[in-house]
């Protein structure tokens, strides 16, 4: 398991646990619909982080006879379950609750407590998001955050980043709804806040679900990485040229690479085997994320 990813998940679990308890307490005091949906969102996020921990733990298991390429995709399955929870428990519930409060508004009370809690929650979520961004910094390699989220195979870190961003924006929606309710005396704004939070969570869940589904369907690594692997093979003194390269993501920052290579004429079969072994050693050293490497010599 990646130390950075583990730390990011732990930070998110700690922050969301404290925020969820605080939100439920202040909801009971104020009756605010936006706070209820935010409390349920934070509770769902806690369950999500537990799922991510289990997926990371399962994914770290070594290959076996039944799973020769390892268990790396367990983290992808956990991330997909997180997307389902975000969509259903977080998004759909918030949307239904918000529409109900718009149709049947109820005046919340003690809203100054809600404002204080939301500001406290914004600070905690910002702390969690900062930790996740620091963990991702070593993997981004100059890429924009959106591009990193779309290309990274560290799904546990992608999910934590997406959840933290959604949580921070959702808190701002809830804060705006509470402040508008206080300023206008109209409780409909509280329901509008819940609807906005629900739509946000559904959008984030759809984004995470689409990206993780692609990984579960044997997505190839980025084109730039495949080009670097191909170039490294072509640089080998024993290689004439690469005939074919197939690379598949089989876990968080783990690849399976199969190569069809035309080698220069070798003096014997044993010399060809040594050339293949030397090529494999060099590729493993240069690309440690390549966990499984298969080289087939061919004449083209």
C-alpha positions in Angstrom: 0.0 0.0 0.0 1.2 3.5 -0.8 2.2 5.4 2.3 0.9 8.7 0.8 -2.5 7.1 -0.1 -2.8 5.4 3.3 -2.1 8.7 5.1 -4.6 10.6 2.8 -7.4 8.0 3.6 -6.6 8.2 7.3 -6.8 12.0 7.3 -10.1 11.9 5.4 -11.5 9.3 7.8 -10.5 11.3 10.9 -11.9 14.6 9.5 -15.2 13.1 8.3 -15.7 11.2 11.5 -15.5 14.4 13.6 -17.5 16.4 11.1 -20.3 13.8 10.9 -20.8 13.7 14.7 -20.8 17.5 14.9 -23.3 17.9 12.0 -25.7 15.4 13.5 -25.6 17.2 16.8 -26.2 20.6 15.3 -28.9 19.3 13.0 -30.8 18.0 16.1 -30.4 21.5 17.5 -31.4 23.5 14.4 -33.5 21.2 12.3 -31.7 22.4 9.2 -32.2 20.2 6.1 -28.8 21.3 4.6 -27.1 20.2 7.8 -28.9 16.8 7.8 -27.8 16.1 4.2 -24.3 17.2 5.0 -24.2 14.9 8.1 -25.4 11.9 6.0 -22.8 12.9 3.4 -20.0 12.9 6.0 -21.2 9.6 7.5 -21.2 8.0 4.0 -17.7 9.3 3.4 -16.6 7.6 6.6 -18.0 4.3 5.3 -16.2 5.0 2.0 -12.8 5.4 3.6 -13.3 2.1 5.5 -14.0 0.5 2.1 -10.9 2.1 0.6 -8.8 0.7 3.4 -10.2 -2.8 2.9 -9.6 -2.5 -0.9 -6.0 -1.3 -0.4 -5.3 -4.1 2.1 -6.7 -6.7 -0.3 -4.9 -5.2 -3.3 -1.5 -5.5 -1.5 -1.8 -9.3 -1.3 0.8 -11.1 -3.5 -0.1 -13.1 -6.6 -1.4 -16.6 -6.2 -2.2 -19.6 -8.3 -5.8 -18.4 -8.5 -4.8 -14.7 -9.1 -1.5 -14.8 -11.0 -1.5 -11.1 -11.8 -2.1 -10.3 -8.1 -5.1 -8.7 -6.3 -4.5 -5.1 -7.3 -7.9 -4.6 -8.8 -9.5 -5.0 -5.4 -8.8 -1.3 -4.9 -10.7 -0.6 -8.1 -13.7 -2.6 -6.9 -13.7 -0.8 -3.5 -13.5 2.6 -5.3 -16.5 1.6 -7.5 -18.5 0.7 -4.4 -17.6 4.1 -3.0 -19.0 5.7 -6.2 -22.3 3.8 -5.7 -22.5 5.0 -2.1 -21.9 8.5 -3.1 -24.6 8.4 -5.7 -27.2 6.7 -3.6 -26.7 7.5 0.1 -25.2 10.9 -0.6 -26.5 12.2 -3.8 -30.0 10.8 -4.2 -30.9 11.2 -0.5 -29.8 14.8 -0.5 -31.8 15.5 -3.7 -35.0 13.9 -2.3 -34.7 15.6 1.1 -34.1 18.9 -0.5 -37.1 18.7 -2.9 -39.2 17.7 0.1 -38.1 20.7 2.1 -38.8 23.0 -0.9 -42.3 21.7 -1.2 -42.9 21.5 2.5 -40.6 24.1 4.1 -39.9 24.1 7.8 -38.3 27.0 9.6 -34.9 25.9 11.1 -33.7 27.6 14.3 -30.5 28.4 16.2 -28.8 28.9 12.8 -25.8 30.7 14.3 -24.8 27.3 15.6 -25.0 25.9 12.1 -22.8 28.7 10.7 -20.2 28.1 13.4 -20.2 24.3 12.7 -20.0 24.8 9.0 -17.0 27.1 9.3 -15.3 24.5 11.6 -16.1 21.8 9.1 -14.6 23.8 6.2 -11.4 24.1 8.2 -11.3 20.3 8.8 -12.1 19.4 5.2 -9.4 21.9 4.0 -6.9 20.1 6.3 -7.9 16.7 4.8 -7.8 18.0 1.2 -4.3 19.5 1.8 -3.1 16.1 2.9 -4.5 14.4 -0.1 -3.0 17.0 -2.5 0.4 16.6 -0.8 0.1 12.8 -1.3 -0.8 13.3 -5.0 2.0 15.9 -5.6 4.7 13.2 -6.1 2.6 11.4 -8.7 1.2 14.4 -10.7 4.5 15.2 -12.5 3.3 18.6 -13.6 -0.1 17.4 -14.7 -3.2 19.5 -13.9 -5.4 18.2 -11.1 -8.2 17.2 -13.5 -5.8 15.4 -15.8 -4.2 13.6 -12.8 -7.7 12.5 -11.6 -8.5 11.1 -15.0 -5.2 9.3 -15.6 -4.1 8.0 -12.2 -4.5 4.4 -11.3 -4.2 5.2 -7.6 -8.0 5.1 -7.3 -8.0 5.3 -3.5 -6.2 8.7 -3.7 -8.4 9.8 -6.6 -11.5 9.0 -4.6 -10.3 10.8 -1.5 -9.4 13.9 -3.6 -12.8 13.8 -5.3 -14.6 13.3 -2.0 -12.7 16.1 -0.2 -13.3 18.5 -3.1 -17.0 17.6 -3.2 -17.3 17.9 0.6 -15.6 21.3 0.7 -17.9 22.6 -2.1 -20.9 21.0 -0.5 -20.1 22.8 2.8 -20.0 26.1 1.0 -23.4 25.3 -0.6 -24.8 24.5 2.9 -23.2 27.6 4.4 -24.7 29.8 1.6 -28.1 28.1 2.2 -28.0 28.8 5.9 -26.9 32.4 5.5 -29.7 33.0 2.9 -32.2 31.5 5.2 -31.1 33.7 8.1 -31.0 36.8 5.9 -34.4 36.3 4.2 -36.3 34.3 6.8 -37.3 32.0 3.9 -36.7 28.3 4.8 -37.0 27.3 1.1 -33.3 28.2 0.8 -32.4 25.4 3.1 -34.0 22.9 0.7 -32.3 24.5 -2.2 -29.0 24.0 -0.5 -29.8 20.3 -0.1 -30.7 20.0 -3.8 -27.4 21.7 -4.8 -25.4 19.3 -2.5 -27.3 16.3 -4.0 -26.6 17.3 -7.6 -22.9 17.9 -6.7 -22.5 14.4 -5.1 -24.3 12.7 -8.1 -21.9 14.5 -10.5 -18.8 13.4 -8.5 -20.1 9.9 -8.1 -20.6 9.7 -11.9 -17.1 11.0 -12.6 -15.5 8.5 -10.1 -17.7 5.6 -11.5 -16.7 6.2 -15.1 -13.0 6.5 -14.3 -12.9 3.3 -12.2 -15.1 1.3 -14.6 -12.5 2.0 -17.3 -9.7 0.6 -15.0 -11.9 -2.5 -14.3 -12.2 -3.0 -18.1 -8.3 -3.3 -18.4 -7.4 0.2 -19.3 -4.0 0.9 -20.8 -1.6 3.3 -19.1 -1.2 6.8 -20.6 0.2 7.0 -24.1 3.3 8.9 -22.9 4.3 6.1 -20.6 3.8 3.4 -23.3 5.9 5.5 -25.6 8.7 5.7 -23.0 8.6 1.9 -22.5 8.7 1.3 -26.3 11.6 3.7 -26.6 13.5 2.0 -23.8 13.1 -1.4 -25.5 14.3 0.1 -28.8 17.4 1.5 -27.1 18.5 -2.0 -26.0 21.6 -3.0 -28.0 20.2 -6.5 -28.7 16.9 -5.2 -30.1 16.2 -4.5 -33.7 12.8 -3.0 -33.1 9.5 -3.5 -31.2 6.8 -5.2 -33.2 4.0 -4.9 -30.6 3.5 -3.6 -27.1 0.4 -4.3 -24.9 0.3 -2.6 -21.5 -2.6 -3.0 -19.0 -3.2 -1.5 -15.5 -3.6 -4.3 -13.1 -3.5 -2.4 -9.8 -2.7 0.9 -8.2 0.5 2.0 -10.1 1.0 -1.6 -11.3 1.3 -2.7 -14.9 1.3 -5.9 -16.9 3.4 -5.4 -20.1 3.6 -7.9 -23.0 6.2 -7.3 -25.8 6.7 -8.8 -29.2 10.3 -7.9 -30.2 12.5 -8.5 -33.2 16.1 -9.1 -31.8 19.3 -8.8 -33.7 20.7 -12.1 -34.9 22.1 -14.0 -31.9 24.8 -16.6 -31.9 22.7 -19.2 -30.2 19.4 -19.9 -28.5 21.2 -19.4 -25.1 22.4 -16.0 -26.3 18.9 -15.0 -27.2 17.6 -16.1 -23.8 20.3 -14.0 -22.1 19.4 -11.0 -24.3 15.8 -11.3 -23.3 16.7 -11.6 -19.6 18.9 -8.6 -19.8 16.2 -6.6 -21.4 13.7 -7.6 -18.7 16.2 -6.6 -16.0 16.7 -3.2 -17.5 13.0 -2.5 -17.9 12.2 -3.5 -14.4 14.9 -1.2 -13.1 13.7 1.7 -15.2 10.0 1.1 -14.8 9.3 -0.3 -11.3 5.6 -0.1 -11.8 5.9 -2.9 -14.4 5.0 -5.9 -12.1 4.5 -8.5 -14.8 6.6 -8.5 -18.0 6.5 -10.9 -20.9 8.8 -10.7 -23.9 8.3 -12.8 -27.0 11.0 -12.8 -29.7 9.6 -12.8 -33.2 10.8 -12.2 -36.7 7.9 -9.9 -37.7 
